[in-house]
């Protein structure tokens, strides 16, 4: 069924937001996990925490970019 609504279906809109949130969450989490794995392999102790900080910064940048795109679409 094709709708004339330019926004699309509510389920489709929800799935778009779920995918965005999941991608940002993984962006924040996976660098720390990878850093922890490297810490185990290399015998270091700084890559895990550094990965979580990097992931947090990348996630915040993604959120800010998402906010900017949403504002640009409205105005």
MOPAC internal coordinates of N, CA, C and O (Angstrom, degrees):
PM7 1SCF
backbone

  N    0.0000 0     0.00 0     0.00 0    0    0    0
  C    1.4439 1     0.00 0     0.00 0    1    0    0
  C    1.5351 1   108.38 1     0.00 0    2    1    0
  O    1.2310 1   120.11 1   -50.62 1    3    2    1
  N    1.3026 1   117.39 1   129.38 1    3    2    1
  C    1.4552 1   123.53 1   179.33 1    5    3    2
  C    1.5223 1   108.20 1  -104.23 1    6    5    3
  O    1.2310 1   121.26 1   -47.58 1    7    6    5
  N    1.3239 1   115.20 1   132.42 1    7    6    5
  C    1.4658 1   119.60 1   179.32 1    9    7    6
  C    1.5201 1   109.84 1  -105.61 1   10    9    7
  O    1.2310 1   121.12 1   -25.20 1   11   10    9
  N    1.3237 1   115.47 1   154.80 1   11   10    9
  C    1.4579 1   120.33 1   176.69 1   13   11   10
  C    1.5268 1   111.88 1   -87.99 1   14   13   11
  O    1.2310 1   120.05 1   175.79 1   15   14   13
  N    1.3312 1   117.52 1    -4.21 1   15   14   13
  C    1.4591 1   122.81 1  -178.53 1   17   15   14
  C    1.5342 1   109.33 1   -68.91 1   18   17   15
  O    1.2310 1   119.29 1   -58.56 1   19   18   17
  N    1.3370 1   118.97 1   121.44 1   19   18   17
  C    1.4690 1   120.12 1  -177.84 1   21   19   18
  C    1.5250 1   113.29 1   -68.23 1   22   21   19
  O    1.2310 1   119.81 1   157.84 1   23   22   21
  N    1.3189 1   117.96 1   -22.16 1   23   22   21
  C    1.4575 1   120.19 1  -179.68 1   25   23   22
  C    1.5257 1   112.09 1   -75.59 1   26   25   23
  O    1.2310 1   119.44 1   155.39 1   27   26   25
  N    1.3047 1   118.68 1   -24.61 1   27   26   25
  C    1.4541 1   121.55 1  -176.78 1   29   27   26
  C    1.5235 1   110.26 1    93.16 1   30   29   27
  O    1.2310 1   121.44 1     4.47 1   31   30   29
  N    1.2958 1   114.86 1  -175.53 1   31   30   29
  C    1.4587 1   118.62 1  -177.48 1   33   31   30
  C    1.5229 1   110.58 1   -78.66 1   34   33   31
  O    1.2310 1   120.13 1   -25.95 1   35   34   33
  N    1.3162 1   117.36 1   154.05 1   35   34   33
  C    1.4662 1   120.18 1   177.75 1   37   35   34
  C    1.5286 1   112.31 1   -62.26 1   38   37   35
  O    1.2310 1   120.27 1   144.21 1   39   38   37
  N    1.3197 1   117.10 1   -35.79 1   39   38   37
  C    1.4603 1   120.05 1   178.98 1   41   39   38
  C    1.5296 1   110.09 1   -67.28 1   42   41   39
  O    1.2310 1   120.43 1   137.94 1   43   42   41
  N    1.3213 1   116.77 1   -42.06 1   43   42   41
  C    1.4577 1   120.14 1   177.28 1   45   43   42
  C    1.5192 1   111.96 1   -62.19 1   46   45   43
  O    1.2310 1   120.70 1   138.04 1   47   46   45
  N    1.3189 1   116.26 1   -41.96 1   47   46   45
  C    1.4730 1   120.75 1   177.25 1   49   47   46
  C    1.5277 1   110.99 1   -62.81 1   50   49   47
  O    1.2310 1   120.52 1   139.18 1   51   50   49
  N    1.3352 1   116.62 1   -40.82 1   51   50   49
  C    1.4644 1   120.53 1   178.87 1   53   51   50
  C    1.5241 1   110.97 1   -64.93 1   54   53   51
  O    1.2310 1   120.35 1   139.43 1   55   54   53
  N    1.3221 1   116.94 1   -40.57 1   55   54   53
  C    1.4607 1   120.16 1   179.02 1   57   55   54
  C    1.5275 1   111.93 1   -65.47 1   58   57   55
  O    1.2310 1   120.29 1   144.78 1   59   58   57
  N    1.3175 1   117.05 1   -35.22 1   59   58   57
  C    1.4630 1   120.46 1   176.06 1   61   59   58
  C    1.5261 1   109.91 1   -62.08 1   62   61   59
  O    1.2310 1   120.37 1   135.09 1   63   62   61
  N    1.3375 1   116.91 1   -44.91 1   63   62   61
  C    1.4628 1   120.29 1  -179.60 1   65   63   62
  C    1.5211 1   111.99 1   -69.16 1   66   65   63
  O    1.2310 1   119.91 1   143.56 1   67   66   65
  N    1.3130 1   117.77 1   -36.44 1   67   66   65
  C    1.4685 1   120.27 1   176.84 1   69   67   66
  C    1.5216 1   109.98 1   -62.96 1   70   69   67
  O    1.2310 1   119.98 1   138.09 1   71   70   69
  N    1.3110 1   117.64 1   -41.91 1   71   70   69
  C    1.4623 1   120.05 1   179.48 1   73   71   70
  C    1.5266 1   111.43 1   -67.04 1   74   73   71
  O    1.2310 1   120.27 1   141.78 1   75   74   73
  N    1.3213 1   117.09 1   -38.22 1   75   74   73
  C    1.4697 1   119.74 1   177.62 1   77   75   74
  C    1.5238 1   111.41 1   -64.23 1   78   77   75
  O    1.2310 1   120.51 1   134.19 1   79   78   77
  N    1.3235 1   116.63 1   -45.81 1   79   78   77
  C    1.4632 1   121.21 1  -179.12 1   81   79   78
  C    1.5213 1   110.50 1   -64.50 1   82   81   79
  O    1.2310 1   120.17 1   138.49 1   83   82   81
  N    1.3272 1   117.27 1   -41.51 1   83   82   81
  C    1.4590 1   121.12 1   178.80 1   85   83   82
  C    1.5254 1   110.68 1   -63.29 1   86   85   83
  O    1.2310 1   120.37 1   136.32 1   87   86   85
  N    1.3196 1   116.91 1   -43.68 1   87   86   85
  C    1.4648 1   120.41 1  -179.87 1   89   87   86
  C    1.5214 1   111.41 1   -63.19 1   90   89   87
  O    1.2310 1   120.21 1   138.20 1   91   90   89
  N    1.3210 1   117.20 1   -41.80 1   91   90   89
  C    1.4653 1   120.09 1   179.32 1   93   91   90
  C    1.5238 1   110.29 1   -68.12 1   94   93   91
  O    1.2310 1   120.12 1   139.78 1   95   94   93
  N    1.3228 1   117.37 1   -40.22 1   95   94   93
  C    1.4658 1   120.28 1   177.58 1   97   95   94
  C    1.5207 1   112.05 1   -61.60 1   98   97   95
  O    1.2310 1   120.40 1   136.31 1   99   98   97
  N    1.3160 1   116.83 1   -43.69 1   99   98   97
  C    1.4577 1   119.80 1   178.00 1  101   99   98
  C    1.5246 1   111.61 1   -67.30 1  102  101   99
  O    1.2310 1   120.53 1   144.91 1  103  102  101
  N    1.3218 1   116.60 1   -35.09 1  103  102  101
  C    1.4653 1   120.57 1   176.77 1  105  103  102
  C    1.5229 1   110.55 1   -62.43 1  106  105  103
  O    1.2310 1   120.45 1   145.42 1  107  106  105
  N    1.3192 1   116.74 1   -34.58 1  107  106  105
  C    1.4611 1   120.13 1  -179.66 1  109  107  106
  C    1.5319 1   111.87 1   -79.67 1  110  109  107
  O    1.2310 1   119.73 1   149.27 1  111  110  109
  N    1.3042 1   118.12 1   -30.73 1  111  110  109
  C    1.4560 1   121.83 1  -170.94 1  113  111  110
  C    1.5273 1   114.47 1   -93.52 1  114  113  111
  O    1.2310 1   120.17 1   137.58 1  115  114  113
  N    1.3156 1   117.28 1   -42.42 1  115  114  113
  C    1.4588 1   120.72 1  -172.04 1  117  115  114
  C    1.5346 1   115.54 1   -65.34 1  118  117  115
  O    1.2310 1   118.27 1   145.02 1  119  118  117
  N    1.3369 1   120.89 1   -34.98 1  119  118  117
  C    1.4718 1   117.71 1   176.76 1  121  119  118
  C    1.5346 1   112.79 1   -61.65 1  122  121  119
  O    1.2310 1   120.05 1   144.51 1  123  122  121
  N    1.3155 1   117.50 1   -35.49 1  123  122  121
  C    1.4641 1   120.11 1   177.25 1  125  123  122
  C    1.5101 1   112.39 1   -68.58 1  126  125  123
  O    1.2310 1   120.40 1   140.05 1  127  126  125
  N    1.3214 1   116.83 1   -39.95 1  127  126  125
  C    1.4675 1   120.70 1   177.82 1  129  127  126
  C    1.5294 1   109.69 1   -65.45 1  130  129  127
  O    1.2310 1   120.77 1   136.48 1  131  130  129
  N    1.3187 1   116.14 1   -43.52 1  131  130  129
  C    1.4582 1   119.58 1   177.22 1  133  131  130
  C    1.5177 1   111.94 1   -63.37 1  134  133  131
  O    1.2310 1   120.50 1   140.42 1  135  134  133
  N    1.3193 1   116.66 1   -39.58 1  135  134  133
  C    1.4616 1   120.01 1   176.96 1  137  135  134
  C    1.5113 1   112.09 1   -65.45 1  138  137  135
  O    1.2310 1   120.26 1   141.42 1  139  138  137
  N    1.3350 1   117.11 1   -38.58 1  139  138  137
  C    1.4663 1   120.50 1   176.23 1  141  139  138
  C    1.5168 1   111.42 1   -64.39 1  142  141  139
  O    1.2310 1   120.47 1   140.74 1  143  142  141
  N    1.3242 1   116.71 1   -39.26 1  143  142  141
  C    1.4564 1   120.82 1   177.92 1  145  143  142
  C    1.5397 1   109.85 1   -64.26 1  146  145  143
  O    1.2310 1   121.00 1   136.51 1  147  146  145
  N    1.3366 1   115.68 1   -43.49 1  147  146  145
  C    1.4664 1   118.94 1   177.35 1  149  147  146
  C    1.5240 1   111.71 1   -65.04 1  150  149  147
  O    1.2310 1   120.40 1   143.57 1  151  150  149
  N    1.3295 1   116.85 1   -36.43 1  151  150  149
  C    1.4696 1   119.75 1   176.33 1  153  151  150
  C    1.5293 1   110.36 1   -59.20 1  154  153  151
  O    1.2310 1   120.14 1   136.86 1  155  154  153
  N    1.3199 1   117.34 1   -43.14 1  155  154  153
  C    1.4692 1   120.50 1   178.28 1  157  155  154
  C    1.5193 1   111.52 1   -63.67 1  158  157  155
  O    1.2310 1   120.60 1   138.92 1  159  158  157
  N    1.3165 1   116.46 1   -41.08 1  159  158  157
  C    1.4720 1   120.46 1  -177.79 1  161  159  158
  C    1.5291 1   112.08 1   -71.71 1  162  161  159
  O    1.2310 1   120.60 1   140.68 1  163  162  161
  N    1.3255 1   116.46 1   -39.32 1  163  162  161
  C    1.4688 1   120.40 1  -173.31 1  165  163  162
  C    1.5244 1   113.70 1   -97.05 1  166  165  163
  O    1.2310 1   120.15 1   170.29 1  167  166  165
  N    1.3323 1   117.33 1    -9.71 1  167  166  165
  C    1.4623 1   120.44 1  -179.01 1  169  167  166
  C    1.5156 1   113.34 1    75.55 1  170  169  167
  O    1.2310 1   120.05 1  -154.36 1  171  170  169
  N    1.3173 1   117.52 1    25.64 1  171  170  169
  C    1.4639 1   121.24 1   178.46 1  173  171  170
  C    1.5202 1   109.58 1  -103.14 1  174  173  171
  O    1.2310 1   120.71 1    -3.13 1  175  174  173
  N    1.3365 1   116.26 1   176.87 1  175  174  173
  C    1.4633 1   119.94 1  -178.72 1  177  175  174
  C    1.5244 1   113.04 1  -133.18 1  178  177  175
  O    1.2310 1   119.62 1  -173.49 1  179  178  177
  N    1.3001 1   118.33 1     6.51 1  179  178  177
  C    1.4678 1   119.86 1  -174.04 1  181  179  178
  C    1.5258 1   114.33 1  -110.53 1  182  181  179
  O    1.2310 1   119.59 1   164.00 1  183  182  181
  N    1.3136 1   118.38 1   -16.00 1  183  182  181
  C    1.4614 1   120.28 1  -174.37 1  185  183  182
  C    1.5266 1   112.66 1   -72.29 1  186  185  183
  O    1.2310 1   120.06 1   143.78 1  187  186  185
  N    1.3302 1   117.49 1   -36.22 1  187  186  185
  C    1.4597 1   120.44 1   178.20 1  189  187  186
  C    1.5208 1   112.07 1   -62.26 1  190  189  187
  O    1.2310 1   120.20 1   123.19 1  191  190  189
  N    1.3493 1   117.23 1   -56.81 1  191  190  189
  C    1.4674 1   118.20 1   177.49 1  193  191  190
  C    1.5258 1   113.37 1   -60.51 1  194  193  191
  O    1.2310 1   120.55 1   142.63 1  195  194  193
  N    1.3323 1   116.55 1   -37.37 1  195  194  193
  C    1.4666 1   119.34 1   177.15 1  197  195  194
  C    1.5205 1   110.90 1   -63.75 1  198  197  195
  O    1.2310 1   120.37 1   142.32 1  199  198  197
  N    1.3207 1   116.90 1   -37.68 1  199  198  197
  C    1.4540 1   120.85 1   177.87 1  201  199  198
  C    1.5224 1   111.88 1   -64.87 1  202  201  199
  O    1.2310 1   120.44 1   140.46 1  203  202  201
  N    1.3418 1   116.77 1   -39.54 1  203  202  201
  C    1.4644 1   118.86 1   178.33 1  205  203  202
  C    1.5270 1   111.33 1   -67.50 1  206  205  203
  O    1.2310 1   120.26 1   142.43 1  207  206  205
  N    1.3288 1   117.10 1   -37.57 1  207  206  205
  C    1.4679 1   119.78 1   176.48 1  209  207  206
  C    1.5230 1   110.01 1   -65.64 1  210  209  207
  O    1.2310 1   120.32 1   134.77 1  211  210  209
  N    1.3148 1   116.99 1   -45.23 1  211  210  209
  C    1.4650 1   120.63 1   178.01 1  213  211  210
  C    1.5305 1   110.73 1   -61.33 1  214  213  211
  O    1.2310 1   120.45 1   136.43 1  215  214  213
  N    1.3217 1   116.74 1   -43.57 1  215  214  213
  C    1.4528 1   120.41 1   178.85 1  217  215  214
  C    1.5160 1   112.25 1   -62.54 1  218  217  215
  O    1.2310 1   120.78 1   139.68 1  219  218  217
  N    1.3275 1   116.12 1   -40.32 1  219  218  217
  C    1.4612 1   120.17 1   177.35 1  221  219  218
  C    1.5227 1   110.79 1   -61.66 1  222  221  219
  O    1.2310 1   120.58 1   134.67 1  223  222  221
  N    1.3256 1   116.49 1   -45.33 1  223  222  221
  C    1.4672 1   120.09 1  -179.97 1  225  223  222
  C    1.5271 1   111.70 1   -65.02 1  226  225  223
  O    1.2310 1   120.33 1   138.89 1  227  226  225
  N    1.3253 1   116.98 1   -41.11 1  227  226  225
  C    1.4663 1   120.24 1   177.64 1  229  227  226
  C    1.5268 1   111.05 1   -65.54 1  230  229  227
  O    1.2310 1   120.52 1   140.09 1  231  230  229
  N    1.3255 1   116.61 1   -39.91 1  231  230  229
  C    1.4564 1   120.18 1   178.01 1  233  231  230
  C    1.5239 1   111.96 1   -64.48 1  234  233  231
  O    1.2310 1   120.54 1   138.28 1  235  234  233
  N    1.3242 1   116.58 1   -41.72 1  235  234  233
  C    1.4634 1   119.77 1   177.70 1  237  235  234
  C    1.5237 1   111.03 1   -64.47 1  238  237  235
  O    1.2310 1   120.61 1   140.75 1  239  238  237
  N    1.3248 1   116.43 1   -39.25 1  239  238  237
  C    1.4691 1   119.53 1   177.18 1  241  239  238
  C    1.5299 1   110.48 1   -63.15 1  242  241  239
  O    1.2310 1   120.18 1   141.54 1  243  242  241
  N    1.3214 1   117.27 1   -38.46 1  243  242  241
  C    1.4671 1   120.43 1   178.09 1  245  243  242
  C    1.5192 1   110.88 1   -65.89 1  246  245  243
  O    1.2310 1   120.37 1   140.31 1  247  246  245
  N    1.3297 1   116.90 1   -39.69 1  247  246  245
  C    1.4672 1   120.58 1   179.10 1  249  247  246
  C    1.5219 1   110.46 1   -66.00 1  250  249  247
  O    1.2310 1   120.34 1   137.40 1  251  250  249
  N    1.3339 1   116.96 1   -42.60 1  251  250  249
  C    1.4636 1   120.58 1   178.44 1  253  251  250
  C    1.5295 1   110.02 1   -63.51 1  254  253  251
  O    1.2310 1   120.31 1   138.96 1  255  254  253
  N    1.3327 1   117.02 1   -41.04 1  255  254  253
  C    1.4615 1   120.29 1   177.58 1  257  255  254
  C    1.5189 1   112.16 1   -64.01 1  258  257  255
  O    1.2310 1   120.74 1   141.27 1  259  258  257
  N    1.3189 1   116.19 1   -38.73 1  259  258  257
  C    1.4593 1   120.91 1   177.36 1  261  259  258
  C    1.5175 1   110.66 1   -64.33 1  262  261  259
  O    1.2310 1   121.24 1   139.29 1  263  262  261
  N    1.3050 1   115.23 1   -40.71 1  263  262  261
  C    1.4823 1   120.39 1   178.93 1  265  263  262
  C    1.5219 1   110.14 1   -65.00 1  266  265  263
  O    1.2310 1   120.29 1   138.06 1  267  266  265
  N    1.3321 1   117.05 1   -41.94 1  267  266  265
  C    1.4611 1   121.13 1   179.37 1  269  267  266
  C    1.5149 1   112.30 1   -63.67 1  270  269  267
  O    1.2310 1   120.51 1   139.66 1  271  270  269
  N    1.3370 1   116.63 1   -40.34 1  271  270  269
  C    1.4690 1   120.02 1   177.77 1  273  271  270
  C    1.5308 1   110.98 1   -66.59 1  274  273  271
  O    1.2310 1   120.56 1   141.82 1  275  274  273
  N    1.3390 1   116.53 1   -38.18 1  275  274  273
  C    1.4607 1   120.03 1   179.97 1  277  275  274
  C    1.5250 1   110.50 1   -66.85 1  278  277  275
  O    1.2310 1   119.77 1   140.26 1  279  278  277
  N    1.3343 1   118.05 1   -39.74 1  279  278  277
  C    1.4612 1   120.86 1   178.32 1  281  279  278
  C    1.5153 1   110.86 1   -69.45 1  282  281  279
  O    1.2310 1   119.95 1   142.42 1  283  282  281
  N    1.3071 1   117.70 1   -37.58 1  283  282  281
  C    1.4613 1   121.33 1   179.43 1  285  283  282
  C    1.5118 1   112.06 1   -65.29 1  286  285  283
  O    1.2310 1   120.32 1   148.21 1  287  286  285
  N    1.3037 1   117.00 1   -31.79 1  287  286  285
  C    1.4588 1   121.67 1  -179.96 1  289  287  286
  C    1.5227 1   110.98 1   -73.72 1  290  289  287
  O    1.2310 1   120.31 1   147.93 1  291  290  289
  N    1.3394 1   117.01 1   -32.07 1  291  290  289
  C    1.4639 1   120.58 1  -179.28 1  293  291  290
  C    1.5135 1   112.69 1   -77.57 1  294  293  291
  O    1.2310 1   120.97 1   138.22 1  295  294  293
  N    1.3484 1   115.75 1   -41.78 1  295  294  293
  C    1.4633 1   118.90 1  -170.93 1  297  295  294
  C    1.4505 1   112.21 1   -99.93 1  298  297  295
  O    1.2310 1   120.10 1   180.00 1  299  298  297

